[in-house]
Amino acid sequence: MNTELPTQYTPADVETQSYERWVSGGYFGADPGSEREPYSLVLPPPNVTGVLHIGHALDHSIQDALSRRARMRGMETLWLPGMDHAGIATQNVVERELGKEGLSRHDLGREAFIDRVWQWKHESGGRILGQMKRLGDGVDWSRERFTMDEGLSRAVQTIFKRLFDDGLIYRAERIINWCPRCLTALSDIEVEHSEDEGELVSIRYSDEIVVATTRPETMLGDTAVAVHPNDERYAHLVGTTVELPLTGRRIPIIADEHVDPAFGTGCVKVTPAHDPNDFEIGRRHSLPSLTVMDERGVITAHGPYQGLDRFEARPAVVAALREQGLIVAEKRPYLHAVGHCSRCKTVVEPRLSLQWFVNVSPLAKAAGDAVRDGRTRIHPPELAKRYFDWVDDMHDWCISRQLWWGHRIPVWYGPAGEVVCLGPDETAPEGYVQDPDVLDTWFSSALWPFSTLGWPEQTPELARFYPTSVLVTGYDILFFWVARMMMFGLYAMDGQPPFRTVALHGMVRDQFGKKMSKSFGNVVDPLDWIDRYGADATRFTLLRGANPGSDVAVSEDWAAGSRNFCNKIWNATRFALMNGATVGELPASLTAADRWILSRLQTVITEADAAFEEFEFAKASDLLYHFAWDEVCDWYLELAKVQLSQGLDHTRLVLGHVLDALLRLLHPLVPFVTEELWRAVTGRESVVVSSWPVADPRYADPAAEAEILAVQELVTEIRRFRSDQGLKPGQKVAARLSLSGTALAEHEAAIRSLLRLQEPSGSFVPTASLLVAGVNVELDTAGAIDVAAERKRLEKDLAVARKEAAQVAAKLGNEQFMAKAPDDVVAKVRARAESSAADIARLEGQLAALPTG
């Protein structure tokens, strides 16, 4: 046992050495052969290009708290770490590095470029894993995975082939999100939408047909004009043709229910190759699809606009239409939703392209069923609706990307047009060429919960830890990642979902509830906070705001407050150790104060357990904060000082017992400071492998709680009185306490100590008195206060209280008000009347108690 803790807690002196000791001790390792109950979770894999941001810090703090508590509860706990290869992001990073050398990936060629990416990954990637150690993540590093590892690549090939053979993967021309800068298709989650200023142009196609568009350059690819079938204004035109301006082509006027007759003129231009809704209209009416721009957004249609960038062609087309008198109206600025590539911020172009897709219909249904029948629980339950909104209306998933970095699509084409999909142990016939595209990053990360455990091999890890116990992630990727893991997990694992519970948290915002953004200047770097306040303070700040499914507000002041909390429990433990606190068997005979704190401890254990079970980290954090600060430090330690001065040795055992349990309860939230203190209190190996506290009903003691509550009420009221009298907290005052015959009599020494009240001398003359819960307290405040200043202050407060009482009395005496006001309003006014009357009586009493002359 270490009784010589440093005078103050310095996180930097503790964190690194503690973490290294945990890892070298193998505390975070999981044994699939263990007979203990399994508990598993997989870390949502951060991008290999990433750094630890405040959202990661929240996510990881929650997961670490869950895994540490599970381990302490005796469960065989696996928290599996790893990284995602992040196709577009990583390729962009390496291409930028090449650009500094005056090279492009095409200068290197595919194979050499991939070698260069691997080199970058080994040298610069994965910084976030080192930062995870700074935060204290208790992951099993021996099982770290990467989505491009050999084993995970084998899993990707295996499931692709199974889906292909089952007819759930197909190749087709469809409208997809396309980035003209990255030159690849994008998934929905890789598109960021914002309200951008544009222009709404109304174009006359004929005397009766006017269409409005924000993208006039795409009219070069129009193949129809559509109206609603029930729109009588245009019924006579359906089936006829109209000349498309600037092109000389004639296009049909068709009727389709997709058109909203109440929007604009009720006429819609149809460009199947450049709009997803128009593409579906085109399929229904067998319209041709004319592609009028290439993969870089350059116009390819023959004519004066050929070779212009799409944003150059837009004003050129409008100018030509205006010159011909075909512009009916121009509205600018016109705010409308525009998609941008999340990586390079380029405006996304809907593009008709030959791509690979997953037919998600049966997979999505299975994902919905698994939540509906309870195999997987979404927490909080109210967010399940969002999940169902997604899986019940999911569109086929475009999984091909026109990149070089990623899992190559395992499809080969023969010289005569043959198509063959190969598994990981199969070889293509001679002369066959592999598809050049790679798979969407989300395809491989959708396999994460089981590919990381060795699938498609039937490993001991897979048998032991799948399904995983819980997935912790932000609600913002519920649709995109969680749903896809559910689909693939159920498909690959014979109907077993990848996790039993999905625990969703919100986004981290600033103290005003504002989203964090570099443009707002309110972004928090968690590493800065760790450097300044310590990892524990950073974690505790985040966890104190973590309510299920809700956003988390943070501020630097709160981080400083969390550091102060760590210092508080450090100083309390240091005091206890200096006074001989130790862990051992508690004696049968204990004081009321001892029985009170032990009883309160049992309640706190029970309530903390309930909060942890429901992922209510804010509730658990607040509960333990107030128990530690208010009850243990501010009350029990003060009471213990008196008991220690009286030679009550058992107090040292109670102190040790309470601190032992409190530090274990706090450990999942603030692991570093609790590790250092728990080892000092107990002399044992590590709190990481200690047991989780269990409430002991033998120590429940309502009588002791009531007795100490009476002490607290008396002390609190006298402290308020002292403050009102202008006495400083540490100022000693002579006082007579009438405790004889009450349950508080045995606590007189503690009460005097807490209140700085001296025993009265023979010449004691009280100058002030008050009655609290039947106890008369007389104090000699002569010479301790500025009587004139105190009288002036009290008279001012009394005037305010009397004014309040008069206003309330007037309301209660108003018959019209009393007749019309709701009962709850009248009740509040009556309560104000009682409060102001009590204030007047208290202030008059204090004035009367002041010395005269």
LOTORNU-485277 format. One record per residue (C-alpha): chain; x, y, z. Coordinates in steps of 0.1 Angstrom, whole numbers, plus 5000, padded with zeros to 4 digits. Example, Ala and Ser with C-alpha at 12.3 -4.5 7.8 and 13.67 -1.06 7.14 Angstrom:
! residues 2
   ch   east   north     up
    A   5123    4955   5078
    A   5137    4989   5071
END
This chain:
! residues 853
   ch   east   north     up
    A   5000    5000   5000
    A   5013    5034   4991
    A   5006    5061   5017
    A   5028    5087   5001
    A   5009    5100   4971
    A   5023    5132   4955
    A   5006    5163   4968
    A   4988    5168   4935
    A   4977    5147   4906
    A   4997    5152   4874
    A   4981    5132   4846
    A   5012    5131   4824
    A   5031    5114   4852
    A   5006    5085   4854
    A   4989    5080   4820
    A   5016    5066   4798
    A   5031    5042   4824
    A   4997    5030   4835
    A   4987    5022   4799
    A   5019    5004   4791
    A   5015    4983   4823
    A   4979    4974   4813
    A   4990    4963   4778
    A   5021    4944   4789
    A   5001    4927   4816
    A   4977    4913   4790
    A   4947    4928   4808
    A   4929    4936   4775
    A   4934    4902   4759
    A   4904    4880   4752
    A   4905    4842   4755
    A   4880    4824   4732
    A   4886    4792   4752
    A   4875    4808   4784
    A   4843    4794   4801
    A   4834    4828   4813
    A   4804    4846   4798
    A   4815    4864   4766
    A   4812    4902   4761
    A   4823    4916   4728
    A   4823    4948   4708
    A   4842    4958   4677
    A   4855    4993   4673
    A   4840    5012   4644
    A   4871    5013   4622
    A   4885    5048   4618
    A   4899    5058   4585
    A   4936    5051   4581
    A   4939    5087   4571
    A   4922    5099   4603
    A   4931    5116   4635
    A   4913    5115   4668
    A   4885    5141   4667
    A   4861    5149   4695
    A   4834    5126   4681
    A   4859    5097   4682
    A   4867    5106   4718
    A   4831    5103   4728
    A   4825    5071   4709
    A   4857    5055   4723
    A   4850    5067   4759
    A   4816    5050   4759
    A   4830    5018   4744
    A   4859    5017   4769
    A   4836    5023   4798
    A   4814    4994   4787
    A   4843    4970   4781
    A   4861    4979   4814
    A   4829    4973   4834
    A   4822    4940   4817
    A   4857    4928   4824
    A   4854    4938   4861
    A   4821    4919   4862
    A   4840    4887   4853
    A   4831    4885   4816
    A   4855    4873   4789
    A   4857    4907   4773
    A   4869    4914   4737
    A   4871    4950   4724
    A   4886    4945   4689
    A   4904    4975   4672
    A   4912    4982   4636
    A   4912    5006   4607
    A   4894    5011   4575
    A   4914    5015   4542
    A   4891    5044   4533
    A   4894    5041   4495
    A   4887    5076   4482
    A   4902    5094   4512
    A   4935    5074   4511
    A   4938    5075   4473
    A   4934    5113   4474
    A   4960    5117   4501
    A   4986    5097   4482
    A   4977    5114   4449
    A   4984    5148   4465
    A   5017    5135   4478
    A   5026    5124   4442
    A   5015    5158   4429
    A   5042    5174   4450
    A   5066    5153   4430
    A   5050    5164   4397
    A   5036    5129   4392
    A   5001    5113   4389
    A   4990    5078   4396
    A   4989    5072   4358
    A   5026    5080   4356
    A   5033    5052   4381
    A   5007    5027   4368
    A   4983    5007   4389
    A   5006    4982   4406
    A   5033    5007   4415
    A   5006    5032   4428
    A   4992    5005   4451
    A   5027    4998   4464
    A   5030    5035   4471
    A   4997    5036   4490
    A   5008    5006   4512
    A   5041    5024   4518
    A   5022    5055   4529
    A   4999    5034   4551
    A   5029    5018   4569
    A   5047    5051   4574
    A   5019    5076   4581
    A   4987    5058   4585
    A   4970    5048   4617
    A   4981    5078   4638
    A   4947    5075   4654
    A   4957    5042   4670
    A   4984    5059   4689
    A   4960    5086   4700
    A   4936    5059   4712
    A   4962    5049   4737
    A   4964    5085   4749
    A   4926    5083   4756
    A   4930    5050   4775
    A   4912    5026   4751
    A   4914    4991   4766
    A   4914    4972   4732
    A   4929    4939   4725
    A   4959    4950   4704
    A   4968    4915   4695
    A   4937    4913   4674
    A   4941    4946   4655
    A   4926    4944   4620
    A   4928    4963   4587
    A   4901    4961   4560
    A   4928    4953   4534
    A   4944    4925   4555
    A   4947    4892   4538
    A   4921    4876   4560
    A   4896    4904   4555
    A   4902    4905   4518
    A   4894    4868   4517
    A   4861    4875   4535
    A   4853    4902   4509
    A   4859    4878   4480
    A   4839    4851   4496
    A   4808    4871   4503
    A   4809    4888   4469
    A   4809    4854   4452
    A   4781    4841   4473
    A   4760    4872   4466
    A   4768    4870   4429
    A   4759    4833   4427
    A   4726    4840   4446
    A   4717    4867   4421
    A   4720    4895   4446
    A   4749    4912   4429
    A   4744    4925   4393
    A   4759    4949   4368
    A   4738    4975   4351
    A   4736    5011   4338
    A   4720    5033   4364
    A   4722    5069   4376
    A   4747    5072   4404
    A   4764    5099   4424
    A   4796    5109   4405
    A   4825    5131   4416
    A   4841    5147   4385
    A   4872    5155   4406
    A   4878    5120   4422
    A   4865    5103   4390
    A   4845    5077   4409
    A   4810    5068   4420
    A   4800    5078   4455
    A   4778    5062   4481
    A   4750    5082   4496
    A   4771    5088   4528
    A   4799    5102   4508
    A   4777    5130   4495
    A   4772    5161   4517
    A   4741    5182   4509
    A   4739    5220   4515
    A   4716    5248   4506
    A   4735    5266   4478
    A   4727    5297   4458
    A   4718    5290   4422
    A   4694    5302   4395
    A   4660    5289   4385
    A   4655    5295   4348
    A   4621    5291   4331
    A   4625    5281   4294
    A   4598    5282   4267
    A   4599    5250   4246
    A   4567    5260   4228
    A   4537    5284   4231
    A   4522    5260   4257
    A   4552    5243   4272
    A   4574    5261   4297
    A   4598    5242   4320
    A   4619    5254   4349
    A   4654    5241   4358
    A   4685    5249   4379
    A   4707    5230   4354
    A   4699    5244   4320
    A   4730    5229   4305
    A   4714    5194   4308
    A   4686    5203   4284
    A   4710    5193   4257
    A   4703    5157   4268
    A   4665    5161   4271
    A   4645    5132   4255
    A   4610    5142   4266
    A   4588    5167   4284
    A   4565    5151   4310
    A   4531    5162   4324
    A   4508    5146   4349
    A   4482    5122   4333
    A   4453    5141   4350
    A   4465    5176   4341
    A   4437    5189   4318
    A   4459    5218   4307
    A   4481    5195   4287
    A   4460    5164   4280
    A   4456    5174   4243
    A   4494    5176   4240
    A   4503    5141   4253
    A   4515    5120   4224
    A   4526    5149   4203
    A   4562    5163   4200
    A   4579    5196   4206
    A   4612    5209   4192
    A   4639    5210   4218
    A   4655    5245   4217
    A   4691    5249   4206
    A   4692    5213   4192
    A   4666    5211   4165
    A   4656    5177   4179
    A   4619    5169   4184
    A   4610    5151   4216
    A   4577    5136   4228
    A   4554    5150   4254
    A   4545    5121   4278
    A   4523    5116   4308
    A   4538    5103   4340
    A   4525    5103   4376
    A   4558    5114   4390
    A   4551    5150   4378
    A   4536    5173   4404
    A   4510    5194   4385
    A   4510    5220   4413
    A   4547    5227   4410
    A   4556    5255   4386
    A   4539    5251   4352
    A   4533    5214   4357
    A   4557    5206   4328
    A   4590    5188   4335
    A   4620    5183   4312
    A   4632    5147   4312
    A   4670    5140   4310
    A   4673    5103   4317
    A   4712    5102   4316
    A   4716    5131   4341
    A   4689    5128   4368
    A   4678    5098   4389
    A   4640    5106   4387
    A   4643    5113   4350
    A   4661    5080   4346
    A   4631    5061   4361
    A   4607    5081   4339
    A   4628    5071   4309
    A   4627    5034   4319
    A   4589    5035   4322
    A   4585    5052   4288
    A   4614    5035   4270
    A   4631    5069   4263
    A   4667    5071   4250
    A   4693    5082   4275
    A   4717    5108   4260
    A   4749    5115   4279
    A   4759    5151   4272
    A   4789    5154   4295
    A   4819    5132   4303
    A   4833    5119   4336
    A   4850    5153   4343
    A   4818    5173   4338
    A   4828    5185   4303
    A   4801    5189   4277
    A   4804    5162   4249
    A   4772    5170   4229
    A   4780    5182   4194
    A   4776    5220   4189
    A   4790    5252   4202
    A   4791    5240   4239
    A   4812    5209   4232
    A   4844    5211   4254
    A   4830    5235   4279
    A   4830    5227   4316
    A   4794    5222   4330
    A   4796    5254   4349
    A   4809    5273   4318
    A   4782    5257   4296
    A   4754    5268   4320
    A   4756    5306   4314
    A   4764    5300   4277
    A   4732    5280   4272
    A   4711    5306   4291
    A   4726    5334   4270
    A   4718    5316   4238
    A   4682    5310   4249
    A   4679    5346   4260
    A   4691    5357   4226
    A   4663    5336   4210
    A   4637    5351   4233
    A   4631    5317   4250
    A   4638    5327   4286
    A   4605    5333   4304
    A   4619    5341   4339
    A   4651    5340   4358
    A   4651    5337   4396
    A   4684    5344   4414
    A   4696    5338   4439
    A   4677    5306   4442
    A   4685    5284   4472
    A   4683    5247   4465
    A   4699    5215   4479
    A   4732    5206   4461
    A   4753    5175   4468
    A   4790    5178   4473
    A   4817    5151   4474
    A   4826    5147   4511
    A   4863    5144   4503
    A   4870    5172   4478
    A   4838    5193   4481
    A   4832    5191   4443
    A   4796    5194   4432
    A   4784    5158   4426
    A   4770    5150   4392
    A   4742    5125   4387
    A   4756    5103   4359
    A   4744    5073   4339
    A   4771    5047   4344
    A   4777    5010   4341
    A   4782    4999   4377
    A   4779    4969   4401
    A   4750    4969   4425
    A   4736    4948   4454
    A   4700    4939   4452
    A   4692    4949   4487
    A   4655    4940   4489
    A   4657    4905   4506
    A   4687    4916   4527
    A   4670    4948   4539
    A   4639    4929   4548
    A   4659    4905   4569
    A   4676    4935   4586
    A   4643    4950   4595
    A   4629    4916   4608
    A   4659    4911   4631
    A   4650    4943   4650
    A   4613    4938   4649
    A   4615    4903   4664
    A   4640    4914   4691
    A   4672    4896   4679
    A   4688    4931   4679
    A   4677    4959   4701
    A   4682    4996   4691
    A   4688    5019   4720
    A   4672    5043   4726
    A   4641    5026   4713
    A   4627    5058   4697
    A   4655    5057   4671
    A   4643    5024   4658
    A   4619    5043   4636
    A   4647    5059   4617
    A   4662    5025   4612
    A   4630    5011   4597
    A   4625    5042   4576
    A   4658    5033   4559
    A   4657    4995   4556
    A   4620    4995   4546
    A   4627    5018   4516
    A   4663    5010   4506
    A   4674    5014   4470
    A   4699    4990   4454
    A   4734    4998   4465
    A   4760    5008   4440
    A   4792    4991   4452
    A   4817    4997   4424
    A   4842    5026   4426
    A   4865    5038   4398
    A   4896    5038   4420
    A   4928    5018   4423
    A   4930    5016   4461
    A   4906    4991   4476
    A   4893    4955   4471
    A   4893    4947   4434
    A   4860    4934   4421
    A   4865    4896   4417
    A   4849    4894   4383
    A   4868    4884   4352
    A   4859    4889   4315
    A   4868    4864   4288
    A   4878    4872   4252
    A   4844    4862   4239
    A   4824    4883   4265
    A   4824    4855   4291
    A   4818    4867   4328
    A   4831    4847   4357
    A   4831    4855   4394
    A   4860    4839   4414
    A   4863    4830   4450
    A   4896    4835   4470
    A   4910    4801   4460
    A   4900    4802   4424
    A   4921    4812   4393
    A   4908    4829   4362
    A   4913    4811   4329
    A   4941    4823   4307
    A   4933    4853   4287
    A   4906    4866   4310
    A   4909    4902   4323
    A   4898    4913   4358
    A   4873    4941   4362
    A   4893    4973   4368
    A   4870    4987   4395
    A   4872    4984   4433
    A   4845    4979   4459
    A   4829    5007   4479
    A   4847    5010   4513
    A   4814    5004   4530
    A   4812    4969   4514
    A   4842    4956   4534
    A   4833    4975   4565
    A   4798    4959   4564
    A   4816    4926   4571
    A   4835    4941   4601
    A   4817    4923   4630
    A   4825    4888   4616
    A   4854    4892   4592
    A   4875    4905   4621
    A   4867    4873   4640
    A   4881    4851   4611
    A   4851    4844   4589
    A   4848    4827   4564
    A   4868    4802   4586
    A   4849    4788   4615
    A   4873    4801   4642
    A   4870    4798   4680
    A   4867    4836   4681
    A   4838    4836   4658
    A   4820    4808   4677
    A   4827    4826   4710
    A   4822    4863   4703
    A   4796    4865   4675
    A   4770    4879   4677
    A   4788    4908   4694
    A   4772    4922   4725
    A   4768    4958   4716
    A   4777    4982   4688
    A   4783    5018   4699
    A   4781    5044   4672
    A   4766    5077   4663
    A   4730    5080   4651
    A   4743    5098   4620
    A   4755    5065   4604
    A   4726    5043   4615
    A   4714    5042   4580
    A   4746    5038   4561
    A   4768    5015   4581
    A   4746    4998   4607
    A   4720    4987   4582
    A   4746    4973   4559
    A   4763    4954   4587
    A   4729    4940   4596
    A   4722    4929   4560
    A   4756    4912   4555
    A   4758    4897   4590
    A   4724    4881   4588
    A   4732    4868   4552
    A   4766    4854   4560
    A   4759    4840   4595
    A   4727    4821   4590
    A   4703    4846   4604
    A   4724    4857   4634
    A   4726    4895   4636
    A   4761    4910   4641
    A   4751    4926   4675
    A   4725    4921   4702
    A   4722    4958   4709
    A   4729    4989   4689
    A   4736    5018   4713
    A   4734    5051   4696
    A   4748    5084   4708
    A   4746    5119   4693
    A   4771    5144   4679
    A   4794    5165   4701
    A   4784    5202   4700
    A   4797    5233   4718
    A   4783    5246   4750
    A   4756    5266   4731
    A   4744    5235   4712
    A   4761    5246   4680
    A   4776    5221   4656
    A   4814    5221   4657
    A   4829    5235   4625
    A   4862    5250   4615
    A   4842    5279   4600
    A   4826    5286   4634
    A   4859    5284   4652
    A   4845    5261   4678
    A   4862    5228   4670
    A   4878    5210   4700
    A   4909    5189   4695
    A   4906    5162   4722
    A   4944    5158   4723
    A   4947    5195   4734
    A   4924    5188   4763
    A   4943    5156   4771
    A   4975    5176   4772
    A   4960    5203   4793
    A   4936    5185   4816
    A   4944    5148   4813
    A   4926    5119   4795
    A   4903    5113   4825
    A   4890    5149   4825
    A   4885    5148   4787
    A   4865    5115   4790
    A   4845    5126   4820
    A   4835    5158   4803
    A   4821    5139   4773
    A   4805    5111   4794
    A   4787    5136   4817
    A   4768    5148   4787
    A   4762    5114   4770
    A   4725    5106   4772
    A   4713    5078   4748
    A   4706    5092   4713
    A   4712    5128   4723
    A   4738    5153   4712
    A   4765    5161   4737
    A   4775    5197   4746
    A   4810    5204   4759
    A   4831    5234   4768
    A   4866    5240   4781
    A   4852    5252   4814
    A   4836    5218   4819
    A   4868    5201   4811
    A   4886    5222   4837
    A   4858    5212   4861
    A   4863    5175   4853
    A   4901    5180   4861
    A   4891    5195   4894
    A   4870    5165   4901
    A   4900    5142   4895
    A   4920    5164   4918
    A   4892    5162   4945
    A   4892    5124   4946
    A   4931    5124   4945
    A   4932    5148   4975
    A   4905    5129   4994
    A   4923    5096   4989
    A   4956    5111   4999
    A   4941    5124   5031
    A   4926    5091   5039
    A   4959    5072   5033
    A   4978    5097   5054
    A   4953    5090   5082
    A   4958    5052   5079
    A   4928    5042   5056
    A   4931    5005   5048
    A   4910    4977   5033
    A   4900    4949   5056
    A   4870    4933   5072
    A   4846    4958   5087
    A   4838    4955   5124
    A   4802    4949   5136
    A   4801    4981   5158
    A   4801    5013   5137
    A   4790    5049   5143
    A   4760    5064   5126
    A   4782    5082   5102
    A   4799    5050   5092
    A   4766    5032   5088
    A   4753    5061   5068
    A   4781    5062   5042
    A   4780    5024   5038
    A   4742    5025   5033
    A   4745    5053   5008
    A   4772    5033   4990
    A   4749    5004   4984
    A   4722    5027   4969
    A   4748    5043   4946
    A   4761    5009   4934
    A   4725    4998   4925
    A   4717    5031   4908
    A   4750    5031   4889
    A   4744    4996   4877
    A   4710    5005   4864
    A   4724    5035   4845
    A   4753    5016   4829
    A   4729    4989   4818
    A   4708    5014   4799
    A   4738    5033   4785
    A   4729    5063   4806
    A   4764    5075   4810
    A   4754    5111   4819
    A   4733    5097   4847
    A   4760    5073   4860
    A   4786    5101   4858
    A   4765    5126   4876
    A   4755    5101   4903
    A   4791    5091   4910
    A   4803    5127   4908
    A   4779    5139   4935
    A   4784    5108   4957
    A   4822    5113   4956
    A   4823    5151   4959
    A   4793    5158   4981
    A   4788    5128   5003
    A   4823    5112   5006
    A   4845    5143   5004
    A   4824    5171   5018
    A   4805    5151   5045
    A   4820    5118   5054
    A   4856    5129   5054
    A   4847    5158   5076
    A   4829    5135   5100
    A   4857    5110   5098
    A   4882    5136   5109
    A   4863    5140   5142
    A   4861    5102   5146
    A   4898    5098   5139
    A   4906    5125   5165
    A   4885    5105   5190
    A   4907    5074   5183
    A   4880    5054   5164
    A   4903    5030   5145
    A   4874    5014   5126
    A   4870    5046   5107
    A   4902    5038   5088
    A   4886    5006   5076
    A   4854    5023   5066
    A   4873    5049   5047
    A   4893    5022   5029
    A   4862    5002   5021
    A   4843    5032   5007
    A   4872    5045   4986
    A   4879    5009   4973
    A   4843    5006   4960
    A   4841    5042   4948
    A   4873    5040   4928
    A   4861    5007   4912
    A   4828    5024   4903
    A   4845    5053   4887
    A   4872    5033   4869
    A   4853    5028   4836
    A   4848    5065   4834
    A   4882    5078   4846
    A   4906    5049   4844
    A   4940    5065   4850
    A   4935    5084   4882
    A   4914    5055   4897
    A   4942    5030   4888
    A   4968    5050   4906
    A   4946    5056   4937
    A   4931    5021   4939
    A   4965    5005   4938
    A   4976    5029   4966
    A   4945    5021   4987
    A   4945    4983   4983
    A   4981    4975   4975
    A   4968    4952   4948
    A   4978    4946   4911
    A   4954    4967   4891
    A   4918    4980   4892
    A   4914    4968   4856
    A   4913    4932   4868
    A   4895    4939   4900
    A   4859    4929   4906
    A   4829    4952   4900
    A   4812    4963   4933
    A   4780    4945   4942
    A   4755    4960   4965
    A   4753    4943   4999
    A   4718    4946   5015
    A   4733    4940   5050
    A   4746    4976   5049
    A   4713    4992   5040
    A   4705    5014   5070
    A   4676    5038   5067
    A   4678    5048   5103
    A   4715    5059   5100
    A   4706    5078   5068
    A   4678    5096   5085
    A   4701    5105   5115
    A   4729    5119   5093
    A   4703    5137   5071
    A   4692    5156   5103
    A   4729    5165   5110
    A   4732    5177   5074
    A   4701    5198   5076
    A   4712    5214   5109
    A   4747    5221   5096
    A   4734    5235   5063
    A   4709    5259   5080
    A   4735    5272   5105
    A   4760    5277   5077
    A   4733    5297   5058
    A   4728    5317   5090
    A   4765    5323   5095
    A   4767    5335   5058
    A   4737    5358   5063
    A   4754    5372   5093
    A   4785    5379   5073
    A   4807    5354   5091
    A   4836    5339   5071
    A   4835    5300   5066
    A   4866    5295   5087
    A   4858    5320   5114
    A   4854    5305   5149
    A   4824    5315   5169
    A   4813    5306   5204
    A   4779    5288   5205
    A   4756    5269   5227
    A   4737    5239   5212
    A   4706    5225   5228
    A   4711    5189   5217
    A   4703    5171   5249
    A   4677    5145   5245
    A   4679    5145   5207
    A   4694    5120   5182
    A   4719    5147   5174
    A   4735    5147   5208
    A   4762    5122   5199
    A   4771    5142   5169
    A   4778    5175   5188
    A   4816    5172   5182
    A   4811    5167   5145
    A   4786    5195   5142
    A   4809    5219   5161
    A   4838    5209   5139
    A   4819    5213   5106
    A   4806    5247   5117
    A   4837    5261   5135
    A   4817    5265   5167
    A   4836    5268   5200
    A   4824    5257   5233
    A   4809    5287   5252
    A   4830    5302   5281
    A   4817    5312   5315
    A   4811    5347   5303
    A   4792    5336   5272
    A   4766    5362   5261
    A   4746    5352   5230
    A   4740    5379   5204
    A   4721    5357   5179
    A   4699    5326   5181
    A   4679    5304   5158
    A   4657    5274   5160
    A   4664    5245   5136
    A   4644    5213   5136
    A   4637    5216   5173
    A   4673    5225   5182
    A   4680    5259   5197
    A   4713    5274   5186
    A   4728    5305   5203
    A   4758    5322   5190
    A   4780    5351   5202
    A   4788    5371   5171
    A   4799    5402   5189
    A   4830    5416   5173
    A   4828    5391   5145
    A   4808    5412   5121
    A   4803    5448   5110
    A   4769    5453   5127
    A   4760    5485   5109
    A   4767    5470   5075
    A   4749    5438   5083
    A   4718    5457   5096
    A   4718    5478   5064
    A   4720    5446   5042
    A   4693    5428   5062
    A   4669    5459   5061
    A   4674    5460   5023
    A   4665    5423   5019
    A   4636    5427   5043
    A   4622    5456   5022
    A   4623    5434   4991
    A   4606    5405   5009
    A   4578    5428   5022
    A   4572    5442   4987
    A   4570    5407   4973
    A   4545    5397   5001
    A   4524    5428   4994
    A   4522    5420   4956
    A   4512    5384   4963
    A   4486    5394   4989
    A   4471    5418   4963
    A   4467    5389   4939
    A   4452    5366   4964
    A   4428    5393   4974
    A   4417    5400   4938
    A   4384    5381   4935
    A   4385    5383   4896
    A   4420    5368   4895
    A   4410    5340   4920
    A   4379    5332   4900
    A   4396    5329   4866
    A   4432    5317   4873
    A   4439    5280   4868
    A   4444    5260   4900
    A   4481    5254   4893
    A   4487    5292   4890
    A   4468    5299   4922
    A   4489    5272   4939
    A   4521    5289   4928
    A   4510    5323   4941
    A   4501    5307   4975
    A   4535    5291   4976
    A   4551    5325   4969
    A   4531    5340   4997
    A   4544    5313   5021
    A   4579    5317   5009
    A   4579    5355   5013
    A   4563    5352   5048
    A   4591    5328   5058
    A   4617    5352   5044
    A   4602    5381   5064
    A   4602    5361   5096
    A   4638    5350   5091
    A   4651    5385   5083
    A   4632    5401   5112
    A   4647    5374   5135
    A   4682    5381   5122
    A   4677    5419   5127
    A   4664    5414   5162
    A   4694    5392   5170
    A   4720    5418   5160
    A   4738    5435   5188
    A   4725    5470   5197
    A   4744    5501   5207
END
